[in-house]
C-alpha cells in the first residue's frame, strides 16, 4: 500500500522542486503523508505544511543530518521536529558556516582547473537553499564537465575524488541528541549506502540504540526484498521502528520517484509512521 514517503528533499537543500511543488506532486500521486527532510535545515517545512493543508497531504516536519563515522558519513533523519525549537539554530548555523568554508575552498580548487563559480550568484540562483556539493554538481553539468549530477559526484565530488573536501560532522550521539531536544524521533537513514563491515554495522546499531535512535530506514530506493529483509531483521534485533523513504530530489535525481523509489520497489503504508510516533 503506497501511502507515505518519509525521505523527501526540496530546493531548500539539494532537491529541484519548492516545498509547495513537492507537496502538490505528492497529492497528485495520492500519497497520504510525506516528510520534508532537507539537509541540515527545517526552512522548507512551514511552507510545505501550509501547502499540505491546501492539498490534503500530511507533512511531517523533518530534516537530515550528516554524522561522522570512522571516516565515513552516516546520515540521520529526524521526524516530528519542533521547527521553532531554540535548540536547533545554534547547531544548524554552525553546520552552515562549516559548509560555507568548505564551499570557498572547493571554489578555489575548481577555479585553478578553469571552472569558475561565483558563490553569490549561485546562492541568488537558488534562493533560500543551503549551498553544497549538489549545487557544484549542477554547475559541472551545465559546463559540460559531467553528464549528470550522479556522474559529477562519482568522478569529482565523492570522497576520494579530486574536488572532495571533508567537512566537520556531528557525532551520531550529538545528532540524535539534537533531534530529541527538538521533540523529534531520530532514524538512521539508508544503512546499505555506508558499505560498513558487519562489525562496524553492529557497532553503529548498538551506539544508535544507546543514544536514543528510534528507527532504521529499512525500505529505500533500490532496496530489493533480500536487502529489506536484512534491515527489518536488524531493526527487530535492536528495537528500531522500520521506516521508508525514497530520498527523492526531483529533477536532480530523475531516476528516483516520489513514493515509489527507482523501479516501484517502495510501497509503504501509513502504519510505519504511526509505529514510529508511538515508539
C-alpha positions as CSV (number, residue, x, y, z in Angstrom):
1,X,0.0,0.0,0.0
2,X,1.7,3.2,-1.2
3,X,0.7,5.9,1.3
4,X,3.9,7.6,2.6
5,X,7.4,8.8,1.7
6,X,9.5,9.8,4.7
7,X,12.6,10.9,2.9
8,X,12.0,13.9,0.6
9,X,14.2,16.8,-0.4
10,X,13.2,20.2,-1.7
11,X,15.1,23.1,-3.2
12,X,15.8,24.3,0.3
13,X,18.7,21.7,0.2
14,X,19.5,19.7,-2.9
15,X,16.2,18.9,-4.5
16,X,14.8,20.7,-7.6
17,X,11.3,21.5,-6.5
18,X,10.0,24.0,-4.0
19,X,8.2,22.8,-0.8
20,X,4.9,23.7,-2.3
21,X,5.6,22.0,-5.6
22,X,6.7,18.9,-3.8
23,X,3.5,18.7,-1.7
24,X,1.4,19.3,-4.8
25,X,3.2,16.4,-6.6
26,X,2.6,14.1,-3.6
27,X,-1.1,15.0,-3.7
28,X,-1.2,14.1,-7.5
29,X,0.4,10.7,-6.7
30,X,-2.2,10.1,-4.0
31,X,0.3,10.0,-1.1
32,X,-1.2,10.4,2.4
33,X,1.9,11.8,4.1
34,X,5.4,12.9,3.3
35,X,8.3,14.0,5.4
36,X,10.3,17.0,4.3
37,X,13.9,16.1,5.2
38,X,16.2,18.7,3.7
39,X,19.9,18.5,4.7
40,X,20.7,20.4,7.9
41,X,17.6,22.6,7.5
42,X,14.0,22.9,8.5
43,X,13.5,26.1,6.5
44,X,11.1,24.5,4.0
45,X,8.8,22.8,6.5
46,X,6.5,25.6,7.2
47,X,5.8,26.3,3.6
48,X,5.3,22.6,2.9
49,X,2.8,22.3,5.8
50,X,0.8,25.2,4.6
51,X,0.7,23.5,1.2
52,X,-0.2,20.3,2.9
53,X,-3.4,21.8,4.4
54,X,-4.3,23.1,1.0
55,X,-3.8,19.8,-0.9
56,X,-4.8,17.4,1.9
57,X,-1.3,15.9,2.4
58,X,0.1,15.4,5.9
59,X,3.6,16.9,6.0
60,X,5.9,15.6,8.7
61,X,8.5,18.2,9.9
62,X,11.9,16.6,9.4
63,X,15.5,17.1,8.4
64,X,18.6,15.0,7.5
65,X,21.9,15.4,9.4
66,X,25.3,14.2,8.4
67,X,27.3,12.4,11.1
68,X,30.9,11.3,11.1
69,X,31.6,7.6,11.5
70,X,35.1,6.1,11.1
71,X,35.9,8.5,8.3
72,X,32.6,7.9,6.6
73,X,29.4,9.9,6.6
74,X,26.3,8.4,8.1
75,X,23.0,10.2,7.8
76,X,20.4,10.6,10.4
77,X,16.8,11.6,9.8
78,X,14.7,13.5,12.3
79,X,10.9,13.4,12.3
80,X,8.1,15.4,14.0
81,X,10.5,18.2,15.0
82,X,9.5,21.4,16.6
83,X,10.9,23.6,13.9
84,X,10.8,26.6,16.3
85,X,12.9,24.9,18.9
86,X,15.7,27.2,20.2
87,X,17.9,24.1,20.3
88,X,18.2,23.9,16.5
89,X,19.6,27.3,15.3
90,X,23.0,27.2,17.1
91,X,23.9,23.8,15.7
92,X,22.4,24.2,12.2
93,X,24.1,27.6,11.9
94,X,27.4,26.1,12.8
95,X,26.8,23.4,10.1
96,X,26.1,26.1,7.5
97,X,29.2,28.1,8.5
98,X,31.3,25.0,8.2
99,X,29.8,24.1,4.8
100,X,30.4,27.7,3.6
101,X,34.1,27.4,4.5
102,X,34.3,24.1,2.6
103,X,32.4,25.7,-0.4
104,X,35.0,28.5,-0.6
105,X,37.9,26.0,-0.7
106,X,36.1,24.0,-3.4
107,X,35.5,27.1,-5.5
108,X,39.3,27.9,-5.3
109,X,40.2,24.3,-6.4
110,X,37.7,24.4,-9.3
111,X,38.9,27.8,-10.4
112,X,42.5,26.5,-10.6
113,X,41.2,24.0,-13.2
114,X,39.2,26.5,-15.2
115,X,35.7,26.1,-13.7
116,X,34.7,29.5,-12.2
117,X,31.8,29.6,-9.8
118,X,30.6,32.7,-8.1
119,X,29.1,31.7,-4.8
120,X,26.9,34.8,-4.6
121,X,25.5,34.2,-8.0
122,X,24.9,30.5,-7.1
123,X,23.0,31.5,-3.9
124,X,20.9,34.0,-5.9
125,X,20.1,31.3,-8.4
126,X,18.9,29.0,-5.5
127,X,17.3,31.5,-3.0
128,X,16.7,30.0,0.4
129,X,18.8,26.9,-0.3
130,X,21.8,25.6,1.6
131,X,24.5,25.6,-1.0
132,X,26.6,22.4,-1.1
133,X,28.1,19.8,-3.3
134,X,24.9,19.1,-5.3
135,X,24.9,22.7,-6.5
136,X,28.5,22.3,-7.6
137,X,27.5,19.2,-9.4
138,X,24.8,21.1,-11.3
139,X,27.4,23.7,-12.3
140,X,29.5,20.9,-13.7
141,X,26.6,19.5,-15.7
142,X,25.8,23.0,-17.1
143,X,29.5,23.4,-18.0
144,X,29.5,20.1,-19.9
145,X,32.1,18.6,-17.5
146,X,29.7,16.0,-16.2
147,X,26.8,14.2,-17.9
148,X,24.6,14.2,-14.7
149,X,24.6,15.1,-11.1
150,X,25.4,11.5,-10.3
151,X,28.3,11.5,-12.8
152,X,29.7,14.7,-11.2
153,X,29.7,13.1,-7.8
154,X,31.2,9.8,-8.9
155,X,34.0,11.4,-10.8
156,X,34.7,14.6,-9.0
157,X,32.8,15.2,-5.7
158,X,32.5,12.0,-3.8
159,X,35.1,11.1,-1.0
160,X,38.4,10.3,-2.6
161,X,37.7,12.3,-5.7
162,X,39.7,15.4,-6.8
163,X,37.4,18.1,-5.5
164,X,36.1,16.5,-2.4
165,X,36.9,18.3,0.8
166,X,35.7,16.7,4.0
167,X,33.7,19.0,6.3
168,X,33.2,18.6,10.1
169,X,30.4,16.4,11.2
170,X,28.3,15.8,14.3
171,X,28.7,12.5,16.1
172,X,25.9,10.0,16.0
173,X,25.2,10.8,19.6
174,X,25.1,14.6,19.1
175,X,22.8,14.3,16.0
176,X,20.4,12.0,17.9
177,X,20.5,14.4,20.9
178,X,19.8,17.4,18.8
179,X,16.8,15.8,17.2
180,X,15.4,14.6,20.5
181,X,16.0,18.1,22.1
182,X,13.7,19.5,19.4
183,X,11.0,16.9,20.2
184,X,11.8,14.6,17.3
185,X,12.4,11.0,16.5
186,X,15.9,10.1,15.2
187,X,16.2,7.5,12.5
188,X,19.3,6.1,10.8
189,X,19.0,6.6,7.0
190,X,19.7,4.3,4.1
191,X,22.1,1.9,6.0
192,X,23.3,0.0,2.9
193,X,24.8,3.2,1.5
194,X,27.6,3.2,4.0
195,X,29.1,-0.1,2.9
196,X,30.0,-1.0,6.5
197,X,31.7,-4.2,7.6
198,X,29.4,-6.4,9.7
199,X,31.5,-5.4,12.8
200,X,31.1,-1.6,12.1
201,X,27.4,-2.1,11.3
202,X,26.9,-3.8,14.6
203,X,28.7,-1.1,16.4
204,X,26.6,1.6,14.7
205,X,23.4,-0.2,15.6
206,X,24.5,-0.6,19.3
207,X,25.6,3.1,19.6
208,X,22.4,4.3,17.9
209,X,20.3,2.3,20.3
210,X,22.3,3.6,23.3
211,X,21.8,7.2,22.3
212,X,18.1,7.0,21.7
213,X,17.7,6.4,18.0
214,X,14.1,5.3,17.3
215,X,14.2,3.9,13.8
216,X,16.0,2.4,10.8
217,X,15.2,3.2,7.2
218,X,14.6,-0.4,6.0
219,X,12.6,0.5,2.9
220,X,14.6,2.7,0.5
221,X,15.0,3.3,-3.3
222,X,16.8,0.4,-4.9
223,X,16.5,-2.0,-1.9
224,X,15.2,-5.3,-3.1
225,X,13.3,-7.9,-0.9
226,X,16.5,-9.5,0.4
227,X,18.1,-6.2,1.5
228,X,14.8,-5.1,3.1
229,X,14.6,-8.4,5.0
230,X,18.1,-7.9,6.2
231,X,17.4,-4.5,7.7
232,X,14.0,-5.5,9.0
233,X,15.8,-8.2,11.0
234,X,18.3,-5.7,12.3
235,X,15.5,-3.3,13.3
236,X,13.8,-6.1,15.2
237,X,17.1,-7.1,16.9
238,X,18.0,-3.6,18.1
239,X,14.4,-2.4,18.8
240,X,14.1,0.1,16.0
241,X,11.0,1.0,14.1
242,X,11.3,0.4,10.4
243,X,10.8,3.4,8.2
244,X,10.5,4.0,4.5
245,X,11.7,6.8,2.2
246,X,12.6,7.3,-1.5
247,X,15.3,10.0,-1.0
248,X,13.5,12.0,-3.7
249,X,15.3,15.0,-5.2
250,X,13.1,15.8,-8.1
251,X,14.8,16.5,-11.4
252,X,18.2,16.4,-9.7
253,X,17.9,12.6,-9.3
254,X,15.4,11.8,-12.0
255,X,15.8,8.0,-11.6
256,X,14.2,8.2,-8.1
257,X,10.5,8.6,-8.0
258,X,8.5,10.1,-5.1
259,X,6.7,7.5,-3.1
260,X,7.8,4.5,-5.3
261,X,11.6,4.6,-5.5
262,X,13.5,3.5,-8.6
263,X,11.6,0.6,-10.0
264,X,8.4,0.8,-7.9
265,X,10.0,-1.2,-5.1
266,X,8.9,1.3,-2.4
267,X,5.3,0.9,-1.3
268,X,5.0,2.0,2.3
269,X,1.8,2.0,4.5
270,X,0.9,4.8,6.9
271,X,1.2,2.4,9.7
272,X,5.0,2.8,9.7
273,X,4.7,6.4,10.6
274,X,2.2,5.6,13.4
275,X,4.5,3.0,14.8
276,X,7.4,5.4,14.8
277,X,5.4,8.0,16.6
278,X,4.3,5.5,19.2
279,X,7.8,4.3,19.9
